[in-house]
Amino acid sequence: MAVLNTTSSLSNEVAVYYERRFLERARAMLVHQEGAQLRALEGNAGKQVIFNRFRPLALATTALSTEGTNPAFVSLVDDQVTVTLAEYANSVQVSRLLGTVDIDDRDKEKIDVVAQNMGETLDALVRNALHSGATALTTGANLTAANVAQAVATLKENKALMYDGTFGWIGKIQPQTEYDLILTTTWQSAAAYSNVQALYAGEIGALYGVRFLVTNQGYTTAGTPVTYDNYIHGRESFGVYDNQLDAPKLYIVTGADSNNPAERFHVISWAGQFASVVLNSNWVINVVTQASIS
């Protein structure tokens, strides 16, 4: 997603190093985005995109009344989903004094902090989209294998598209609800199948055809008791979008200008356009549960 953008005072070798380090730290945070429809929207085409999703046609189980005649026309019915790109950013200023006395070689730790902030911010935006757009299944109890089976059955009933491979669904849970779920005897650790397929970020295991990822940025609702969102979804159920001309990325600005004439500081930032939206609420099930630990 990100591309490094620096001043000419940085060598190509340093720029590549910065970019690689930044991306590694940011991507590790992007758990909620796993399995999304990822698209870089064309630039200079407006900030709002409308998706049309056609509903399935009713089954044609009645035979034609007269041989050789054409069937009557039926109407296509579509649902529209709108996503609007918005700008997000954060920035830190590093003084020249700090840069010359700090033991942090080449700003590695500071870049890590900025990268983590970008990853966590974008991940939270996707999480919020899942929370607002999913179909809720409130259990009133802790997360169990039965809850997972019910969510999978609902996805199948709703004709949700499955992911390719051994497991057709993806689940995103929290550390508190993970504790309850992995106690089931039918739980399969990711270590058991990691040698045959690549793992998603945060992937911990599988159950009833669902590959589960754990994140400490899950959506929680305060109260007595606290409740936790746990998402189980199919393919093409939600989207993550940026602008190909302004995707979220790292910026390092060094050198003197009118705002920094004595070059007393340099700036490390991330910025870019981003949006996330649920495309079909029937294909994202939010299993709302309590937890044994908090």
PEGI-V643457 format. One record per residue. N is the residue number from 0. PHI is phi as a letter, one per 30 degrees, with the letter a starting at -180 (* if undefined). OMEGA is omega in radians with two decimals (* if undefined). Layout:
BEGIN
{{N:PHI:OMEGA} {N:PHI:OMEGA}}
END
This chain:
BEGIN
{{0:*:-2.99} {1:c:3.04} {2:b:-3.09} {3:d:3.07} {4:b:-3.08} {5:b:3.03} {6:d:-3.08} {7:d:-3.14} {8:d:3.12} {9:c:3.14} {10:d:3.12} {11:d:-3.13} {12:d:3.13} {13:d:-3.13} {14:d:3.12} {15:d:3.11} {16:d:3.12} {17:e:-3.08} {18:d:-3.11} {19:d:-3.12} {20:d:-3.13} {21:d:-3.10} {22:d:-3.14} {23:d:-3.13} {24:d:-3.10} {25:d:-3.07} {26:d:-3.14} {27:d:-3.11} {28:d:-2.94} {29:d:-3.12} {30:d:-3.07} {31:d:-3.10} {32:d:-3.11} {33:e:3.13} {34:i:-3.12} {35:d:2.91} {36:d:-3.09} {37:c:-3.13} {38:b:2.96} {39:c:-3.08} {40:d:-3.14} {41:d:3.10} {42:d:3.09} {43:h:3.14} {44:b:-3.12} {45:i:-3.08} {46:c:-3.11} {47:c:-3.14} {48:b:-3.13} {49:c:3.10} {50:c:3.07} {51:c:3.11} {52:c:-3.11} {53:d:3.10} {54:d:3.10} {55:d:3.09} {56:d:3.05} {57:d:-3.13} {58:d:-3.12} {59:c:-3.04} {60:c:3.12} {61:c:-3.12} {62:d:3.06} {63:d:-3.04} {64:d:-3.10} {65:b:-3.14} {66:d:3.08} {67:i:3.13} {68:c:3.10} {69:d:3.10} {70:d:3.06} {71:d:3.14} {72:d:3.03} {73:c:-3.07} {74:d:2.98} {75:d:3.11} {76:c:-3.12} {77:b:3.02} {78:c:-3.13} {79:c:3.05} {80:b:-3.09} {81:c:3.05} {82:b:-3.11} {83:b:3.10} {84:d:3.07} {85:b:-3.13} {86:c:3.06} {87:b:-3.08} {88:a:2.98} {89:a:-2.99} {90:a:3.03} {91:b:3.13} {92:c:-3.11} {93:c:-3.10} {94:d:3.11} {95:d:3.12} {96:d:3.13} {97:d:-3.11} {98:d:-3.10} {99:c:-3.13} {100:c:-3.09} {101:d:3.10} {102:d:3.11} {103:d:-3.07} {104:d:3.05} {105:h:3.04} {106:i:-3.06} {107:e:-3.08} {108:d:-3.14} {109:d:3.08} {110:d:3.09} {111:d:-3.13} {112:d:-3.14} {113:d:3.13} {114:d:3.12} {115:d:3.12} {116:d:3.11} {117:d:-3.13} {118:d:-3.13} {119:d:3.12} {120:d:-3.13} {121:d:3.11} {122:d:3.12} {123:d:3.10} {124:d:3.09} {125:d:3.10} {126:e:-3.14} {127:d:3.10} {128:d:3.11} {129:d:-3.13} {130:d:-3.06} {131:d:-3.02} {132:c:-3.06} {133:d:2.99} {134:d:-3.04} {135:d:3.02} {136:b:-3.05} {137:d:-3.03} {138:c:-3.05} {139:i:-3.13} {140:b:-3.14} {141:d:-3.13} {142:d:-3.10} {143:b:3.06} {144:d:3.12} {145:d:3.08} {146:d:3.13} {147:d:3.13} {148:d:3.13} {149:d:3.13} {150:d:3.12} {151:d:3.11} {152:d:3.13} {153:d:3.10} {154:d:3.13} {155:d:3.12} {156:d:-3.14} {157:d:3.11} {158:i:3.10} {159:d:3.10} {160:d:-3.13} {161:c:3.03} {162:d:3.10} {163:d:3.07} {164:j:-3.07} {165:d:-3.08} {166:c:-3.02} {167:c:-3.02} {168:b:3.09} {169:b:3.09} {170:b:3.07} {171:b:-3.08} {172:b:-3.09} {173:c:-3.12} {174:e:-3.13} {175:d:-3.12} {176:d:3.02} {177:e:-3.13} {178:e:-3.13} {179:d:-3.01} {180:d:-3.03} {181:d:3.09} {182:d:-3.14} {183:d:-3.08} {184:d:-3.12} {185:c:3.14} {186:d:3.11} {187:c:-3.14} {188:d:3.13} {189:d:3.13} {190:d:-3.10} {191:d:-3.11} {192:b:-3.09} {193:d:3.14} {194:d:-3.11} {195:c:3.09} {196:a:-3.13} {197:d:-3.12} {198:c:3.00} {199:d:3.04} {200:d:3.10} {201:i:-3.07} {202:d:-3.06} {203:b:-3.10} {204:l:-3.05} {205:b:3.12} {206:a:3.09} {207:h:3.09} {208:i:-3.14} {209:c:3.01} {210:d:-3.04} {211:c:3.06} {212:c:3.14} {213:c:3.14} {214:b:3.08} {215:c:3.09} {216:c:-3.13} {217:d:3.14} {218:d:3.09} {219:b:3.10} {220:c:-3.11} {221:d:3.13} {222:l:3.08} {223:b:0.05} {224:d:2.99} {225:d:3.08} {226:c:-3.02} {227:b:3.03} {228:d:3.04} {229:b:-3.02} {230:c:3.01} {231:b:-3.00} {232:b:3.08} {233:c:-3.13} {234:d:3.12} {235:i:-3.12} {236:d:3.10} {237:b:-3.06} {238:b:3.06} {239:b:-2.98} {240:b:2.95} {241:b:3.14} {242:c:-3.08} {243:d:3.09} {244:c:-3.10} {245:a:3.09} {246:d:3.11} {247:e:-3.07} {248:a:-3.12} {249:d:3.02} {250:b:3.01} {251:b:-3.08} {252:c:3.09} {253:b:3.09} {254:j:-3.08} {255:d:2.99} {256:a:-3.06} {257:d:3.10} {258:c:-3.10} {259:b:-2.97} {260:d:-3.13} {261:c:3.13} {262:h:-3.11} {263:d:3.13} {264:a:2.91} {265:b:-2.97} {266:b:3.03} {267:c:-3.04} {268:b:2.84} {269:b:-3.14} {270:a:3.06} {271:l:3.13} {272:c:-3.01} {273:a:3.05} {274:a:3.06} {275:b:-3.10} {276:a:3.01} {277:d:-3.10} {278:c:3.10} {279:b:-3.07} {280:d:3.12} {281:d:-3.12} {282:c:3.03} {283:b:3.14} {284:c:3.08} {285:c:3.11} {286:d:-3.08} {287:d:-3.04} {288:b:2.90} {289:c:3.13} {290:a:-3.14} {291:d:3.12} {292:b:3.13} {293:b:*}}
END
